[in-house]
Amino acid sequence: TAHQEVTEKTGIEFYFPDAHAPWQRGTSENTNGLIREYLPKGQDITASDREIAQYTSQLNHRPRKCLGWETPYEVFYDKSLRLI
C-alpha cells in the first residue's frame, strides 16, 4: 500500500500484473507455494522474527531450476560454484 513511498525512497519501481493473469506472476506464485510448505493455508501466520529469518534463509539457499539449479543466494551474491 505504500509502494509509491518505497519507490521515492529507494528508486525501485513496482510493477503489478493484470488481474486474472497468473502467467504474469510466475515467480510470485511459485514463491507463495514454497512459503506454504512452512505456513500451510488455514494456519495462523503469526511468526517470530527468528522464524521468518529461518524460512527466508532456507528458501534463499534452496536450488531453483529457473536459476540453473543455483540458489538465489549464489546468484545474488555471485557465490556460484560453477566453473569458469
Biopython code that builds the backbone (N, CA, C, O; Angstrom):
import numpy as np
from Bio.PDB.StructureBuilder import StructureBuilder

atoms = [
    (1, "THR", "N", (0.813, -1.195, 0.000)),
    (1, "THR", "CA", (0.000, 0.000, 0.000)),
    (1, "THR", "C", (0.854, 1.255, 0.000)),
    (1, "THR", "O", (0.368, 2.336, -0.332)),
    (2, "ALA", "N", (2.106, 1.124, 0.365)),
    (2, "ALA", "CA", (2.995, 2.288, 0.379)),
    (2, "ALA", "C", (4.043, 2.187, -0.727)),
    (2, "ALA", "O", (5.159, 2.685, -0.576)),
    (3, "HIS", "N", (3.682, 1.541, -1.840)),
    (3, "HIS", "CA", (4.666, 1.307, -2.892)),
    (3, "HIS", "C", (5.211, 2.603, -3.488)),
    (3, "HIS", "O", (6.376, 2.652, -3.880)),
    (4, "GLN", "N", (4.400, 3.644, -3.564)),
    (4, "GLN", "CA", (4.895, 4.913, -4.104)),
    (4, "GLN", "C", (5.959, 5.515, -3.189)),
    (4, "GLN", "O", (6.959, 6.058, -3.659)),
    (5, "GLU", "N", (5.738, 5.413, -1.892)),
    (5, "GLU", "CA", (6.713, 5.932, -0.931)),
    (5, "GLU", "C", (8.014, 5.137, -1.010)),
    (5, "GLU", "O", (9.101, 5.713, -0.970)),
    (6, "VAL", "N", (7.901, 3.821, -1.121)),
    (6, "VAL", "CA", (9.093, 2.976, -1.239)),
    (6, "VAL", "C", (9.849, 3.336, -2.519)),
    (6, "VAL", "O", (11.075, 3.437, -2.505)),
    (7, "THR", "N", (9.132, 3.527, -3.615)),
    (7, "THR", "CA", (9.763, 3.902, -4.880)),
    (7, "THR", "C", (10.495, 5.224, -4.745)),
    (7, "THR", "O", (11.623, 5.359, -5.219)),
    (8, "GLU", "N", (9.870, 6.199, -4.106)),
    (8, "GLU", "CA", (10.504, 7.503, -3.921)),
    (8, "GLU", "C", (11.779, 7.401, -3.090)),
    (8, "GLU", "O", (12.778, 8.053, -3.394)),
    (9, "LYS", "N", (11.745, 6.585, -2.043)),
    (9, "LYS", "CA", (12.901, 6.487, -1.140)),
    (9, "LYS", "C", (14.021, 5.620, -1.682)),
    (9, "LYS", "O", (15.190, 5.864, -1.382)),
    (10, "THR", "N", (13.679, 4.597, -2.487)),
    (10, "THR", "CA", (14.694, 3.645, -2.945)),
    (10, "THR", "C", (15.008, 3.728, -4.428)),
    (10, "THR", "O", (16.062, 3.269, -4.870)),
    (11, "GLY", "N", (14.098, 4.312, -5.199)),
    (11, "GLY", "CA", (14.285, 4.341, -6.641)),
    (11, "GLY", "C", (13.895, 3.036, -7.315)),
    (11, "GLY", "O", (14.108, 2.869, -8.516)),
    (12, "ILE", "N", (13.327, 2.112, -6.555)),
    (12, "ILE", "CA", (12.896, 0.819, -7.089)),
    (12, "ILE", "C", (11.412, 0.906, -7.422)),
    (12, "ILE", "O", (10.583, 1.172, -6.552)),
    (13, "GLU", "N", (11.090, 0.679, -8.695)),
    (13, "GLU", "CA", (9.693, 0.761, -9.113)),
    (13, "GLU", "C", (8.974, -0.563, -8.899)),
    (13, "GLU", "O", (9.589, -1.629, -8.924)),
    (14, "PHE", "N", (7.682, -0.481, -8.691)),
    (14, "PHE", "CA", (6.829, -1.647, -8.550)),
    (14, "PHE", "C", (6.037, -1.844, -9.832)),
    (14, "PHE", "O", (5.598, -0.881, -10.460)),
    (15, "TYR", "N", (5.862, -3.088, -10.208)),
    (15, "TYR", "CA", (5.044, -3.416, -11.372)),
    (15, "TYR", "C", (3.971, -4.387, -10.927)),
    (15, "TYR", "O", (4.251, -5.327, -10.183)),
    (16, "PHE", "N", (2.758, -4.170, -11.371)),
    (16, "PHE", "CA", (1.641, -5.009, -10.968)),
    (16, "PHE", "C", (1.084, -5.741, -12.184)),
    (16, "PHE", "O", (0.843, -5.127, -13.224)),
    (17, "PRO", "N", (0.879, -7.061, -12.055)),
    (17, "PRO", "CA", (0.319, -7.822, -13.178)),
    (17, "PRO", "C", (-1.160, -7.508, -13.365)),
    (17, "PRO", "O", (-1.830, -7.006, -12.462)),
    (18, "ASP", "N", (-1.640, -7.813, -14.544)),
    (18, "ASP", "CA", (-3.067, -7.647, -14.813)),
    (18, "ASP", "C", (-3.866, -8.648, -13.984)),
    (18, "ASP", "O", (-3.382, -9.732, -13.659)),
    (19, "ALA", "N", (-5.092, -8.266, -13.650)),
    (19, "ALA", "CA", (-5.971, -9.169, -12.907)),
    (19, "ALA", "C", (-6.253, -10.423, -13.737)),
    (19, "ALA", "O", (-6.369, -10.355, -14.961)),
    (20, "HIS", "N", (-6.357, -11.532, -13.078)),
    (20, "HIS", "CA", (-6.677, -12.818, -13.717)),
    (20, "HIS", "C", (-5.652, -13.210, -14.765)),
    (20, "HIS", "O", (-6.011, -13.783, -15.794)),
    (21, "ALA", "N", (-4.366, -12.908, -14.519)),
    (21, "ALA", "CA", (-3.296, -13.267, -15.444)),
    (21, "ALA", "C", (-2.129, -13.880, -14.670)),
    (21, "ALA", "O", (-1.066, -13.267, -14.572)),
    (22, "PRO", "N", (-2.316, -15.090, -14.116)),
    (22, "PRO", "CA", (-1.276, -15.687, -13.287)),
    (22, "PRO", "C", (0.047, -15.923, -14.019)),
    (22, "PRO", "O", (1.090, -16.001, -13.370)),
    (23, "TRP", "N", (0.036, -16.038, -15.348)),
    (23, "TRP", "CA", (1.263, -16.239, -16.107)),
    (23, "TRP", "C", (2.176, -15.019, -16.021)),
    (23, "TRP", "O", (3.362, -15.114, -16.336)),
    (24, "GLN", "N", (1.642, -13.883, -15.601)),
    (24, "GLN", "CA", (2.447, -12.676, -15.462)),
    (24, "GLN", "C", (3.153, -12.613, -14.103)),
    (24, "GLN", "O", (3.955, -11.712, -13.858)),
    (25, "ARG", "N", (2.857, -13.546, -13.245)),
    (25, "ARG", "CA", (3.466, -13.522, -11.910)),
    (25, "ARG", "C", (3.925, -14.907, -11.481)),
    (25, "ARG", "O", (3.691, -15.325, -10.347)),
    (26, "GLY", "N", (4.571, -15.605, -12.383)),
    (26, "GLY", "CA", (5.009, -16.973, -12.114)),
    (26, "GLY", "C", (5.920, -17.108, -10.906)),
    (26, "GLY", "O", (5.704, -17.979, -10.064)),
    (27, "THR", "N", (6.933, -16.261, -10.810)),
    (27, "THR", "CA", (7.859, -16.358, -9.684)),
    (27, "THR", "C", (7.144, -16.107, -8.370)),
    (27, "THR", "O", (7.409, -16.779, -7.374)),
    (28, "SER", "N", (6.241, -15.141, -8.368)),
    (28, "SER", "CA", (5.486, -14.832, -7.160)),
    (28, "SER", "C", (4.610, -16.015, -6.748)),
    (28, "SER", "O", (4.573, -16.396, -5.578)),
    (29, "GLU", "N", (3.910, -16.587, -7.720)),
    (29, "GLU", "CA", (3.039, -17.733, -7.415)),
    (29, "GLU", "C", (3.861, -18.918, -6.921)),
    (29, "GLU", "O", (3.453, -19.610, -5.988)),
    (30, "ASN", "N", (5.013, -19.155, -7.537)),
    (30, "ASN", "CA", (5.870, -20.259, -7.114)),
    (30, "ASN", "C", (6.387, -20.031, -5.696)),
    (30, "ASN", "O", (6.403, -20.951, -4.878)),
    (31, "THR", "N", (6.807, -18.806, -5.412)),
    (31, "THR", "CA", (7.310, -18.490, -4.073)),
    (31, "THR", "C", (6.216, -18.641, -3.025)),
    (31, "THR", "O", (6.473, -19.124, -1.922)),
    (32, "ASN", "N", (5.001, -18.232, -3.363)),
    (32, "ASN", "CA", (3.885, -18.429, -2.436)),
    (32, "ASN", "C", (3.717, -19.906, -2.114)),
    (32, "ASN", "O", (3.459, -20.264, -0.965)),
    (33, "GLY", "N", (3.860, -20.771, -3.122)),
    (33, "GLY", "CA", (3.760, -22.211, -2.895)),
    (33, "GLY", "C", (4.856, -22.714, -1.974)),
    (33, "GLY", "O", (4.611, -23.563, -1.118)),
    (34, "LEU", "N", (6.075, -22.189, -2.147)),
    (34, "LEU", "CA", (7.183, -22.601, -1.282)),
    (34, "LEU", "C", (6.947, -22.140, 0.157)),
    (34, "LEU", "O", (7.238, -22.872, 1.103)),
    (35, "ILE", "N", (6.428, -20.945, 0.316)),
    (35, "ILE", "CA", (6.135, -20.430, 1.659)),
    (35, "ILE", "C", (5.076, -21.288, 2.335)),
    (35, "ILE", "O", (5.129, -21.504, 3.545)),
    (36, "ARG", "N", (4.115, -21.778, 1.557)),
    (36, "ARG", "CA", (3.050, -22.625, 2.106)),
    (36, "ARG", "C", (3.595, -23.927, 2.680)),
    (36, "ARG", "O", (2.913, -24.575, 3.474)),
    (37, "GLU", "N", (4.809, -24.327, 2.299)),
    (37, "GLU", "CA", (5.427, -25.506, 2.919)),
    (37, "GLU", "C", (5.711, -25.244, 4.399)),
    (37, "GLU", "O", (5.695, -26.165, 5.216)),
    (38, "TYR", "N", (5.967, -23.991, 4.728)),
    (38, "TYR", "CA", (6.250, -23.613, 6.106)),
    (38, "TYR", "C", (4.996, -23.145, 6.836)),
    (38, "TYR", "O", (4.828, -23.397, 8.029)),
    (39, "LEU", "N", (4.128, -22.468, 6.113)),
    (39, "LEU", "CA", (2.914, -21.902, 6.702)),
    (39, "LEU", "C", (1.703, -22.335, 5.877)),
    (39, "LEU", "O", (1.239, -21.577, 5.026)),
    (40, "PRO", "N", (1.183, -23.544, 6.116)),
    (40, "PRO", "CA", (0.048, -24.049, 5.330)),
    (40, "PRO", "C", (-1.186, -23.156, 5.461)),
    (40, "PRO", "O", (-1.375, -22.466, 6.462)),
    (41, "LYS", "N", (-2.022, -23.192, 4.416)),
    (41, "LYS", "CA", (-3.268, -22.426, 4.439)),
    (41, "LYS", "C", (-4.075, -22.789, 5.674)),
    (41, "LYS", "O", (-4.124, -23.952, 6.076)),
    (42, "GLY", "N", (-4.700, -21.799, 6.267)),
    (42, "GLY", "CA", (-5.527, -22.038, 7.440)),
    (42, "GLY", "C", (-4.750, -21.962, 8.742)),
    (42, "GLY", "O", (-5.346, -21.830, 9.812)),
    (43, "GLN", "N", (-3.426, -22.043, 8.666)),
    (43, "GLN", "CA", (-2.594, -21.967, 9.865)),
    (43, "GLN", "C", (-2.375, -20.498, 10.214)),
    (43, "GLN", "O", (-2.274, -19.647, 9.330)),
    (44, "ASP", "N", (-2.304, -20.214, 11.500)),
    (44, "ASP", "CA", (-2.001, -18.865, 11.954)),
    (44, "ASP", "C", (-0.645, -18.471, 11.385)),
    (44, "ASP", "O", (0.344, -19.171, 11.605)),
    (45, "ILE", "N", (-0.587, -17.367, 10.660)),
    (45, "ILE", "CA", (0.664, -16.985, 10.016)),
    (45, "ILE", "C", (1.532, -16.094, 10.900)),
    (45, "ILE", "O", (2.552, -15.575, 10.445)),
    (46, "THR", "N", (1.143, -15.918, 12.129)),
    (46, "THR", "CA", (1.966, -15.144, 13.045)),
    (46, "THR", "C", (3.252, -15.928, 13.304)),
    (46, "THR", "O", (3.216, -17.075, 13.752)),
    (47, "ALA", "N", (4.357, -15.307, 13.023)),
    (47, "ALA", "CA", (5.652, -15.954, 13.233)),
    (47, "ALA", "C", (6.598, -14.925, 13.839)),
    (47, "ALA", "O", (6.463, -13.723, 13.613)),
    (48, "SER", "N", (7.547, -15.416, 14.605)),
    (48, "SER", "CA", (8.526, -14.520, 15.213)),
    (48, "SER", "C", (9.530, -14.069, 14.144)),
    (48, "SER", "O", (9.631, -14.681, 13.081)),
    (49, "ASP", "N", (10.252, -13.019, 14.430)),
    (49, "ASP", "CA", (11.287, -12.552, 13.510)),
    (49, "ASP", "C", (12.311, -13.662, 13.265)),
    (49, "ASP", "O", (12.825, -13.814, 12.157)),
    (50, "ARG", "N", (12.593, -14.420, 14.296)),
    (50, "ARG", "CA", (13.564, -15.520, 14.172)),
    (50, "ARG", "C", (13.055, -16.593, 13.210)),
    (50, "ARG", "O", (13.810, -17.093, 12.376)),
    (51, "GLU", "N", (11.774, -16.945, 13.327)),
    (51, "GLU", "CA", (11.194, -17.945, 12.427)),
    (51, "GLU", "C", (11.203, -17.448, 10.982)),
    (51, "GLU", "O", (11.543, -18.198, 10.067)),
    (52, "ILE", "N", (10.834, -16.201, 10.782)),
    (52, "ILE", "CA", (10.822, -15.641, 9.434)),
    (52, "ILE", "C", (12.231, -15.635, 8.846)),
    (52, "ILE", "O", (12.410, -15.954, 7.671)),
    (53, "ALA", "N", (13.217, -15.279, 9.639)),
    (53, "ALA", "CA", (14.611, -15.298, 9.172)),
    (53, "ALA", "C", (15.030, -16.712, 8.787)),
    (53, "ALA", "O", (15.742, -16.907, 7.802)),
    (54, "GLN", "N", (14.586, -17.695, 9.565)),
    (54, "GLN", "CA", (14.915, -19.090, 9.262)),
    (54, "GLN", "C", (14.266, -19.519, 7.944)),
    (54, "GLN", "O", (14.928, -20.135, 7.108)),
    (55, "TYR", "N", (12.992, -19.207, 7.747)),
    (55, "TYR", "CA", (12.300, -19.553, 6.500)),
    (55, "TYR", "C", (12.987, -18.879, 5.312)),
    (55, "TYR", "O", (13.200, -19.497, 4.270)),
    (56, "THR", "N", (13.324, -17.613, 5.486)),
    (56, "THR", "CA", (13.961, -16.852, 4.412)),
    (56, "THR", "C", (15.299, -17.466, 4.039)),
    (56, "THR", "O", (15.602, -17.628, 2.857)),
    (57, "SER", "N", (16.088, -17.802, 5.023)),
    (57, "SER", "CA", (17.390, -18.410, 4.768)),
    (57, "SER", "C", (17.238, -19.742, 4.037)),
    (57, "SER", "O", (17.958, -20.013, 3.076)),
    (58, "GLN", "N", (16.306, -20.566, 4.492)),
    (58, "GLN", "CA", (16.095, -21.864, 3.842)),
    (58, "GLN", "C", (15.666, -21.685, 2.388)),
    (58, "GLN", "O", (16.154, -22.397, 1.511)),
    (59, "LEU", "N", (14.767, -20.750, 2.122)),
    (59, "LEU", "CA", (14.318, -20.521, 0.747)),
    (59, "LEU", "C", (15.438, -19.940, -0.120)),
    (59, "LEU", "O", (15.548, -20.285, -1.297)),
    (60, "ASN", "N", (16.265, -19.066, 0.448)),
    (60, "ASN", "CA", (17.343, -18.449, -0.329)),
    (60, "ASN", "C", (18.518, -19.382, -0.572)),
    (60, "ASN", "O", (19.378, -19.091, -1.403)),
    (61, "HIS", "N", (18.565, -20.496, 0.141)),
    (61, "HIS", "CA", (19.628, -21.485, -0.057)),
    (61, "HIS", "C", (19.093, -22.760, -0.715)),
    (61, "HIS", "O", (19.745, -23.803, -0.683)),
    (62, "ARG", "N", (17.923, -22.668, -1.302)),
    (62, "ARG", "CA", (17.293, -23.803, -1.984)),
    (62, "ARG", "C", (17.517, -23.665, -3.497)),
    (62, "ARG", "O", (17.114, -22.661, -4.086)),
    (63, "PRO", "N", (18.155, -24.662, -4.135)),
    (63, "PRO", "CA", (18.399, -24.580, -5.574)),
    (63, "PRO", "C", (17.091, -24.437, -6.358)),
    (63, "PRO", "O", (16.071, -25.025, -6.000)),
    (64, "ARG", "N", (17.141, -23.653, -7.423)),
    (64, "ARG", "CA", (15.963, -23.416, -8.262)),
    (64, "ARG", "C", (16.272, -23.783, -9.705)),
    (64, "ARG", "O", (17.321, -23.424, -10.241)),
    (65, "LYS", "N", (15.358, -24.490, -10.313)),
    (65, "LYS", "CA", (15.512, -24.878, -11.716)),
    (65, "LYS", "C", (15.695, -23.648, -12.599)),
    (65, "LYS", "O", (16.546, -23.640, -13.489)),
    (66, "CYS", "N", (14.889, -22.600, -12.351)),
    (66, "CYS", "CA", (14.941, -21.391, -13.180)),
    (66, "CYS", "C", (16.276, -20.660, -13.055)),
    (66, "CYS", "O", (16.572, -19.777, -13.860)),
    (67, "LEU", "N", (17.078, -21.014, -12.064)),
    (67, "LEU", "CA", (18.395, -20.396, -11.877)),
    (67, "LEU", "C", (19.519, -21.370, -12.235)),
    (67, "LEU", "O", (20.657, -21.207, -11.795)),
    (68, "GLY", "N", (19.188, -22.379, -13.034)),
    (68, "GLY", "CA", (20.197, -23.370, -13.418)),
    (68, "GLY", "C", (20.662, -24.195, -12.241)),
    (68, "GLY", "O", (21.822, -24.600, -12.180)),
    (69, "TRP", "N", (19.762, -24.448, -11.304)),
    (69, "TRP", "CA", (19.983, -25.224, -10.089)),
    (69, "TRP", "C", (20.930, -24.547, -9.108)),
    (69, "TRP", "O", (21.477, -25.193, -8.214)),
    (70, "GLU", "N", (21.120, -23.251, -9.280)),
    (70, "GLU", "CA", (21.838, -22.487, -8.272)),
    (70, "GLU", "C", (20.797, -21.941, -7.290)),
    (70, "GLU", "O", (19.597, -21.951, -7.562)),
    (71, "THR", "N", (21.279, -21.477, -6.172)),
    (71, "THR", "CA", (20.370, -20.907, -5.185)),
    (71, "THR", "C", (20.237, -19.403, -5.415)),
    (71, "THR", "O", (21.123, -18.794, -6.016)),
    (72, "PRO", "N", (19.144, -18.795, -4.947)),
    (72, "PRO", "CA", (19.050, -17.332, -5.045)),
    (72, "PRO", "C", (20.237, -16.638, -4.369)),
    (72, "PRO", "O", (20.711, -15.609, -4.852)),
    (73, "TYR", "N", (20.708, -17.189, -3.273)),
    (73, "TYR", "CA", (21.866, -16.622, -2.570)),
    (73, "TYR", "C", (23.093, -16.615, -3.488)),
    (73, "TYR", "O", (23.791, -15.607, -3.595)),
    (74, "GLU", "N", (23.345, -17.749, -4.147)),
    (74, "GLU", "CA", (24.508, -17.834, -5.037)),
    (74, "GLU", "C", (24.419, -16.824, -6.173)),
    (74, "GLU", "O", (25.403, -16.169, -6.518)),
    (75, "VAL", "N", (23.225, -16.707, -6.750)),
    (75, "VAL", "CA", (23.044, -15.793, -7.876)),
    (75, "VAL", "C", (23.173, -14.345, -7.426)),
    (75, "VAL", "O", (23.871, -13.556, -8.063)),
    (76, "PHE", "N", (22.510, -13.995, -6.343)),
    (76, "PHE", "CA", (22.514, -12.607, -5.880)),
    (76, "PHE", "C", (23.906, -12.155, -5.454)),
    (76, "PHE", "O", (24.337, -11.052, -5.791)),
    (77, "TYR", "N", (24.607, -13.010, -4.713)),
    (77, "TYR", "CA", (25.924, -12.643, -4.197)),
    (77, "TYR", "C", (27.058, -13.151, -5.071)),
    (77, "TYR", "O", (28.227, -13.021, -4.708)),
    (78, "ASP", "N", (26.720, -13.742, -6.244)),
    (78, "ASP", "CA", (27.707, -14.286, -7.175)),
    (78, "ASP", "C", (28.663, -15.238, -6.460)),
    (78, "ASP", "O", (29.880, -15.157, -6.626)),
    (79, "LYS", "N", (28.094, -16.135, -5.668)),
    (79, "LYS", "CA", (28.880, -17.094, -4.904)),
    (79, "LYS", "C", (28.817, -18.476, -5.558)),
    (79, "LYS", "O", (28.904, -19.498, -4.877)),
    (80, "SER", "N", (28.667, -18.496, -6.854)),
    (80, "SER", "CA", (28.476, -19.739, -7.588)),
    (80, "SER", "C", (29.683, -20.647, -7.480)),
    (80, "SER", "O", (30.823, -20.200, -7.345)),
    (81, "LEU", "N", (29.393, -21.938, -7.544)),
    (81, "LEU", "CA", (30.437, -22.939, -7.565)),
    (81, "LEU", "C", (30.745, -23.369, -9.008)),
    (81, "LEU", "O", (31.547, -24.274, -9.238)),
    (82, "ARG", "N", (30.091, -22.701, -9.976)),
    (82, "ARG", "CA", (30.271, -23.081, -11.371)),
    (82, "ARG", "C", (31.716, -22.821, -11.810)),
    (82, "ARG", "O", (32.384, -21.909, -11.323)),
    (83, "LEU", "N", (32.158, -23.639, -12.727)),
    (83, "LEU", "CA", (33.499, -23.488, -13.272)),
    (83, "LEU", "C", (33.485, -22.467, -14.392)),
    (83, "LEU", "O", (32.566, -22.448, -15.211)),
    (84, "ILE", "N", (34.490, -21.626, -14.429)),
    (84, "ILE", "CA", (34.549, -20.584, -15.457)),
    (84, "ILE", "C", (35.517, -21.006, -16.542)),
    (84, "ILE", "O", (35.719, -20.271, -17.509)),
]
sb = StructureBuilder()
sb.init_structure("model")
sb.init_model(0)
sb.init_chain("A")
sb.init_seg("    ")
for serial, (resi, resn, name, xyz) in enumerate(atoms, 1):
    if name == "N":
        sb.init_residue(resn, " ", resi, " ")
    sb.init_atom(name, np.array(xyz, "f"), 0.0, 1.0, " ", f" {name:<3s}", serial, name[0])
structure = sb.get_structure()
